Amino acid sequence: MIEFVDTHTHLFVQEFDEDRKTAVQRAVDAGVKKLFLPSITAESLPSILAMCEEFPGVCYPMAGLHPTELGDDYKAALDIIYSRLKSDNRFIAVGEVGLDFYWDDTRKNEQIDAFCRQIGWAHEFGLPLVIHSRSAFDELYSVMDSFRSWNLKGIFHCFSGNSEEALKLLSFDGFCLGIGGVVTYKKSTLPSVLASVPLERVVLETDSPYLAPVPNRGKRNESSYIPFIAQKLAEIYGCPIEHVAAVTTGNARRLFKL
């Protein structure tokens, strides 16, 4: 039986308030047996943990502060998240963390500070990192390179860069690229970029409710759409979808020790 993992889904957000339980069931019925839930703020942790309690063995929590959610009190928010990580061994990763200068680059120093602190958590607790990057590649690479000796592991979430960027990110041996619905878009350059990326360095994700794959582009995304992404990868790599499922699920299981 085909088994997929959605390594990045926000099923806990309000877009799923009306049909969260059925959305999870649709995912499981589609072969997506495990759903990894990244936090965005400290306030999102209770909702994430509630889902994990409701769907044990299917939903798994992460803890992190998203770079676009840094308020003036971001250090206090980081303290709350850190305390939860330290006291609760259910968290499988530190995420979603990273750098995002797309809308606002006036707080680069604060974003870098928060990112570095959370990298430290991953090292302290032996957890993978789930890293968001938007309009910040050079800065992100520089930060990660400064921690290279720590032999960190994790996912560069929602990768949509070029071949040079893929090569530089894959120089971090413990990391995979998270590939989602963008790979199915007509004008996406990801198919040509992935030609030089081993499938053994790829994991699947939806980033739901965002970035739904073709044929559902423009609609609310959900974890049950993972097979559309996997089918596109099967075309890119010239292999059966069963092979894509086996390899990417194996990659996710190794990264997250599941």
C-alpha positions as a Markdown table, in Angstrom:
| # | Residue | x | y | z |
|---|---|---|---|---|
| 1 | Met | 0.0 | 0.0 | 0.0 |
| 2 | Ile | 1.3 | 3.5 | -0.9 |
| 3 | Glu | 2.1 | 5.6 | 2.1 |
| 4 | Phe | 2.9 | 9.3 | 2.0 |
| 5 | Val | 3.9 | 11.9 | 4.6 |
| 6 | Asp | 2.9 | 15.5 | 4.5 |
| 7 | Thr | 5.9 | 17.1 | 6.2 |
| 8 | His | 4.3 | 20.5 | 6.4 |
| 9 | Thr | 0.6 | 21.2 | 6.8 |
| 10 | His | -1.3 | 23.9 | 8.7 |
| 11 | Leu | -4.5 | 21.9 | 9.3 |
| 12 | Phe | -4.9 | 23.6 | 12.7 |
| 13 | Val | -5.7 | 27.1 | 11.2 |
| 14 | Gln | -9.2 | 28.6 | 10.9 |
| 15 | Glu | -9.6 | 27.7 | 7.2 |
| 16 | Phe | -10.3 | 24.1 | 8.4 |
| 17 | Asp | -12.6 | 24.9 | 11.3 |
| 18 | Glu | -15.6 | 23.6 | 9.4 |
| 19 | Asp | -14.2 | 20.3 | 8.2 |
| 20 | Arg | -10.9 | 19.6 | 10.0 |
| 21 | Lys | -11.8 | 16.1 | 11.0 |
| 22 | Thr | -13.0 | 15.2 | 7.5 |
| 23 | Ala | -9.9 | 16.8 | 6.0 |
| 24 | Val | -7.7 | 14.6 | 8.1 |
| 25 | Gln | -9.8 | 11.6 | 7.1 |
| 26 | Arg | -9.5 | 12.5 | 3.4 |
| 27 | Ala | -5.7 | 12.7 | 3.8 |
| 28 | Val | -5.5 | 9.2 | 5.4 |
| 29 | Asp | -7.9 | 7.8 | 2.7 |
| 30 | Ala | -5.5 | 9.2 | 0.1 |
| 31 | Gly | -2.6 | 7.4 | 1.6 |
| 32 | Val | -1.2 | 10.4 | 3.5 |
| 33 | Lys | -0.7 | 8.6 | 6.8 |
| 34 | Lys | 1.3 | 11.1 | 8.7 |
| 35 | Leu | 0.8 | 14.9 | 9.0 |
| 36 | Phe | 3.4 | 17.2 | 10.5 |
| 37 | Leu | 2.1 | 20.4 | 11.9 |
| 38 | Pro | 4.5 | 23.4 | 12.2 |
| 39 | Ser | 3.7 | 26.2 | 14.6 |
| 40 | Ile | 3.7 | 29.8 | 13.6 |
| 41 | Thr | 3.4 | 31.5 | 17.0 |
| 42 | Ala | 3.3 | 30.5 | 20.6 |
| 43 | Glu | -0.4 | 30.9 | 20.5 |
| 44 | Ser | -0.8 | 28.2 | 17.8 |
| 45 | Leu | 0.7 | 25.5 | 20.0 |
| 46 | Pro | -2.5 | 24.6 | 21.9 |
| 47 | Ser | -4.4 | 24.0 | 18.7 |
| 48 | Ile | -1.6 | 21.9 | 17.3 |
| 49 | Leu | -1.3 | 19.8 | 20.4 |
| 50 | Ala | -5.1 | 19.3 | 20.5 |
| 51 | Met | -5.0 | 18.0 | 16.9 |
| 52 | Cys | -2.2 | 15.6 | 17.9 |
| 53 | Glu | -4.3 | 14.3 | 20.8 |
| 54 | Glu | -7.3 | 13.9 | 18.6 |
| 55 | Phe | -5.4 | 12.1 | 15.8 |
| 56 | Pro | -2.6 | 10.1 | 17.6 |
| 57 | Gly | -0.2 | 8.4 | 15.2 |
| 58 | Val | -1.3 | 10.7 | 12.4 |
| 59 | Cys | -0.6 | 14.3 | 13.5 |
| 60 | Tyr | 2.7 | 15.3 | 14.9 |
| 61 | Pro | 3.6 | 18.7 | 16.4 |
| 62 | Met | 6.5 | 21.1 | 15.8 |
| 63 | Ala | 7.4 | 24.2 | 17.8 |
| 64 | Gly | 8.8 | 27.4 | 16.4 |
| 65 | Leu | 8.3 | 31.1 | 15.7 |
| 66 | His | 7.7 | 32.1 | 12.1 |
| 67 | Pro | 9.9 | 35.0 | 10.9 |
| 68 | Thr | 6.9 | 37.1 | 9.8 |
| 69 | Glu | 5.4 | 36.8 | 13.3 |
| 70 | Leu | 8.1 | 38.6 | 15.2 |
| 71 | Gly | 6.5 | 41.3 | 17.3 |
| 72 | Asp | 8.3 | 43.8 | 19.6 |
| 73 | Asp | 8.0 | 41.1 | 22.3 |
| 74 | Tyr | 9.4 | 38.3 | 20.2 |
| 75 | Lys | 11.9 | 37.3 | 22.8 |
| 76 | Ala | 9.1 | 36.7 | 25.3 |
| 77 | Ala | 7.3 | 34.5 | 22.6 |
| 78 | Leu | 10.5 | 32.6 | 22.1 |
| 79 | Asp | 10.8 | 32.0 | 25.8 |
| 80 | Ile | 7.3 | 30.5 | 25.8 |
| 81 | Ile | 8.0 | 28.2 | 22.9 |
| 82 | Tyr | 11.3 | 27.1 | 24.4 |
| 83 | Ser | 9.7 | 26.2 | 27.7 |
| 84 | Arg | 7.2 | 24.1 | 25.8 |
| 85 | Leu | 9.9 | 22.3 | 23.9 |
| 86 | Lys | 11.8 | 21.7 | 27.1 |
| 87 | Ser | 8.9 | 20.3 | 29.0 |
| 88 | Asp | 7.1 | 18.3 | 26.3 |
| 89 | Asn | 8.8 | 15.5 | 24.4 |
| 90 | Arg | 6.1 | 15.2 | 21.8 |
| 91 | Phe | 7.6 | 17.8 | 19.5 |
| 92 | Ile | 9.3 | 16.2 | 16.5 |
| 93 | Ala | 11.0 | 19.4 | 15.2 |
| 94 | Val | 11.8 | 23.0 | 15.6 |
| 95 | Gly | 9.7 | 24.8 | 13.0 |
| 96 | Glu | 8.6 | 26.7 | 11.3 |
| 97 | Val | 11.6 | 29.1 | 11.6 |
| 98 | Gly | 13.8 | 31.0 | 9.2 |
| 99 | Leu | 14.1 | 34.3 | 7.4 |
| 100 | Asp | 11.6 | 36.3 | 5.3 |
| 101 | Phe | 12.4 | 39.7 | 3.9 |
| 102 | Tyr | 9.7 | 39.7 | 1.2 |
| 103 | Trp | 7.3 | 42.2 | 2.7 |
| 104 | Asp | 9.6 | 43.9 | 5.3 |
| 105 | Asp | 13.3 | 43.9 | 5.5 |
| 106 | Thr | 13.6 | 46.5 | 8.2 |
| 107 | Arg | 13.9 | 43.9 | 11.0 |
| 108 | Lys | 16.7 | 41.7 | 9.6 |
| 109 | Asn | 18.7 | 41.7 | 12.8 |
| 110 | Glu | 15.7 | 40.6 | 14.9 |
| 111 | Gln | 14.8 | 37.9 | 12.4 |
| 112 | Ile | 18.4 | 36.6 | 12.3 |
| 113 | Asp | 18.6 | 36.7 | 16.1 |
| 114 | Ala | 15.3 | 34.7 | 16.4 |
| 115 | Phe | 16.5 | 32.2 | 13.8 |
| 116 | Cys | 19.9 | 31.7 | 15.5 |
| 117 | Arg | 18.2 | 31.1 | 18.9 |
| 118 | Gln | 15.9 | 28.5 | 17.4 |
| 119 | Ile | 18.8 | 26.8 | 15.6 |
| 120 | Gly | 20.3 | 26.5 | 19.1 |
| 121 | Trp | 17.2 | 24.7 | 20.3 |
| 122 | Ala | 17.5 | 22.2 | 17.5 |
| 123 | His | 21.1 | 21.5 | 18.5 |
| 124 | Glu | 20.2 | 21.3 | 22.3 |
| 125 | Phe | 17.3 | 18.9 | 21.9 |
| 126 | Gly | 18.6 | 16.9 | 18.9 |
| 127 | Leu | 15.6 | 17.9 | 16.7 |
| 128 | Pro | 15.4 | 18.6 | 13.0 |
| 129 | Leu | 14.8 | 22.2 | 11.8 |
| 130 | Val | 12.0 | 23.1 | 9.4 |
| 131 | Ile | 13.2 | 26.3 | 7.7 |
| 132 | His | 11.3 | 28.9 | 5.9 |
| 133 | Ser | 13.1 | 31.3 | 3.5 |
| 134 | Arg | 11.7 | 34.0 | 1.3 |
| 135 | Ser | 13.7 | 36.7 | -0.4 |
| 136 | Ala | 16.5 | 35.9 | 2.1 |
| 137 | Phe | 18.6 | 33.2 | 0.5 |
| 138 | Asp | 22.0 | 34.8 | 0.9 |
| 139 | Glu | 21.4 | 35.7 | 4.6 |
| 140 | Leu | 19.9 | 32.3 | 5.3 |
| 141 | Tyr | 22.8 | 30.5 | 3.7 |
| 142 | Ser | 25.3 | 32.6 | 5.7 |
| 143 | Val | 23.6 | 31.9 | 9.0 |
| 144 | Met | 23.4 | 28.1 | 8.3 |
| 145 | Asp | 27.0 | 28.0 | 7.1 |
| 146 | Ser | 28.1 | 29.5 | 10.5 |
| 147 | Phe | 26.5 | 26.5 | 12.2 |
| 148 | Arg | 27.7 | 23.9 | 9.7 |
| 149 | Ser | 30.0 | 22.1 | 12.3 |
| 150 | Trp | 26.9 | 21.3 | 14.3 |
| 151 | Asn | 25.8 | 18.7 | 11.7 |
| 152 | Leu | 22.1 | 19.8 | 11.9 |
| 153 | Lys | 19.4 | 18.2 | 10.0 |
| 154 | Gly | 16.0 | 19.1 | 8.7 |
| 155 | Ile | 14.0 | 20.5 | 5.8 |
| 156 | Phe | 14.3 | 23.6 | 3.6 |
| 157 | His | 10.6 | 24.1 | 3.4 |
| 158 | Cys | 8.8 | 25.1 | 0.2 |
| 159 | Phe | 11.9 | 25.1 | -1.9 |
| 160 | Ser | 11.4 | 27.0 | -5.2 |
| 161 | Gly | 14.9 | 28.2 | -6.0 |
| 162 | Asn | 17.3 | 27.6 | -8.8 |
| 163 | Ser | 19.9 | 24.9 | -9.4 |
| 164 | Glu | 22.7 | 26.8 | -7.8 |
| 165 | Glu | 20.6 | 27.4 | -4.6 |
| 166 | Ala | 19.6 | 23.8 | -4.5 |
| 167 | Leu | 23.3 | 22.7 | -4.7 |
| 168 | Lys | 24.3 | 25.1 | -1.9 |
| 169 | Leu | 21.4 | 23.9 | 0.4 |
| 170 | Leu | 22.2 | 20.3 | -0.3 |
| 171 | Ser | 25.7 | 20.9 | 0.9 |
| 172 | Phe | 24.2 | 20.6 | 4.4 |
| 173 | Asp | 24.2 | 16.8 | 4.4 |
| 174 | Gly | 21.4 | 16.4 | 7.0 |
| 175 | Phe | 18.8 | 18.4 | 5.0 |
| 176 | Cys | 16.2 | 17.6 | 2.4 |
| 177 | Leu | 14.2 | 20.0 | 0.2 |
| 178 | Gly | 10.5 | 20.2 | 0.8 |
| 179 | Ile | 8.6 | 20.1 | -2.5 |
| 180 | Gly | 5.0 | 21.1 | -2.7 |
| 181 | Gly | 2.3 | 22.2 | -5.1 |
| 182 | Val | 4.5 | 24.8 | -6.9 |
| 183 | Val | 6.3 | 21.9 | -8.8 |
| 184 | Thr | 3.0 | 21.2 | -10.6 |
| 185 | Tyr | 2.6 | 24.8 | -11.9 |
| 186 | Lys | 2.9 | 25.4 | -15.7 |
| 187 | Lys | 5.6 | 28.0 | -15.4 |
| 188 | Ser | 7.5 | 26.4 | -12.5 |
| 189 | Thr | 11.2 | 25.9 | -13.0 |
| 190 | Leu | 11.3 | 23.3 | -10.3 |
| 191 | Pro | 11.1 | 20.3 | -12.7 |
| 192 | Ser | 14.4 | 21.3 | -14.4 |
| 193 | Val | 16.0 | 22.1 | -11.0 |
| 194 | Leu | 15.1 | 18.7 | -9.5 |
| 195 | Ala | 16.8 | 16.9 | -12.4 |
| 196 | Ser | 20.0 | 17.5 | -10.5 |
| 197 | Val | 18.5 | 16.7 | -7.0 |
| 198 | Pro | 18.5 | 13.1 | -5.9 |
| 199 | Leu | 15.1 | 11.9 | -4.8 |
| 200 | Glu | 16.8 | 10.7 | -1.6 |
| 201 | Arg | 17.1 | 14.4 | -0.7 |
| 202 | Val | 13.4 | 15.3 | -1.2 |
| 203 | Val | 10.3 | 15.2 | 1.0 |
| 204 | Leu | 6.7 | 16.0 | 0.2 |
| 205 | Glu | 4.6 | 18.8 | 1.7 |
| 206 | Thr | 1.5 | 20.7 | 1.0 |
| 207 | Asp | 1.9 | 23.9 | 3.1 |
| 208 | Ser | -1.9 | 23.7 | 3.3 |
| 209 | Pro | -4.1 | 25.8 | 3.1 |
| 210 | Tyr | -1.7 | 27.5 | 0.7 |
| 211 | Leu | -0.2 | 26.7 | -2.7 |
| 212 | Ala | -2.6 | 24.0 | -3.8 |
| 213 | Pro | -1.2 | 21.8 | -6.7 |
| 214 | Val | -2.7 | 21.5 | -10.1 |
| 215 | Pro | -5.6 | 20.6 | -10.7 |
| 216 | Asn | -6.7 | 22.4 | -7.6 |
| 217 | Arg | -4.6 | 25.5 | -7.9 |
| 218 | Gly | -6.3 | 28.6 | -6.5 |
| 219 | Lys | -8.4 | 26.6 | -4.1 |
| 220 | Arg | -7.8 | 25.8 | -0.5 |
| 221 | Asn | -4.9 | 23.3 | -0.2 |
| 222 | Glu | -5.1 | 20.2 | 2.0 |
| 223 | Ser | -3.0 | 17.2 | 2.8 |
| 224 | Ser | -5.1 | 14.9 | 0.7 |
| 225 | Tyr | -3.5 | 16.6 | -2.4 |
| 226 | Ile | -0.1 | 15.1 | -1.7 |
| 227 | Pro | -0.6 | 12.4 | -4.4 |
| 228 | Phe | -0.8 | 15.2 | -7.1 |
| 229 | Ile | 2.7 | 16.4 | -6.0 |
| 230 | Ala | 4.0 | 12.8 | -5.9 |
| 231 | Gln | 2.7 | 12.1 | -9.4 |
| 232 | Lys | 4.5 | 15.1 | -10.8 |
| 233 | Leu | 7.7 | 13.9 | -9.1 |
| 234 | Ala | 7.2 | 10.5 | -10.7 |
| 235 | Glu | 7.1 | 12.2 | -14.1 |
| 236 | Ile | 10.2 | 14.2 | -13.3 |
| 237 | Tyr | 12.2 | 11.3 | -12.0 |
| 238 | Gly | 10.9 | 8.8 | -14.5 |
| 239 | Cys | 9.7 | 6.3 | -11.9 |
| 240 | Pro | 6.5 | 4.9 | -10.6 |
| 241 | Ile | 4.6 | 6.9 | -8.0 |
| 242 | Glu | 5.0 | 4.0 | -5.6 |
| 243 | His | 8.8 | 4.6 | -5.7 |
| 244 | Val | 8.4 | 8.3 | -5.0 |
| 245 | Ala | 6.2 | 7.4 | -2.0 |
| 246 | Ala | 8.6 | 4.9 | -0.7 |
| 247 | Val | 11.7 | 7.1 | -1.0 |
| 248 | Thr | 10.2 | 10.3 | 0.3 |
| 249 | Thr | 8.4 | 8.6 | 3.2 |
| 250 | Gly | 11.6 | 6.9 | 4.1 |
| 251 | Asn | 13.4 | 10.3 | 4.0 |
| 252 | Ala | 10.8 | 11.8 | 6.3 |
| 253 | Arg | 10.9 | 8.9 | 8.7 |
| 254 | Arg | 14.6 | 9.1 | 9.0 |
| 255 | Leu | 14.7 | 12.8 | 9.5 |
| 256 | Phe | 12.0 | 12.8 | 12.2 |
| 257 | Lys | 13.0 | 9.4 | 13.7 |
| 258 | Leu | 9.5 | 7.9 | 13.2 |
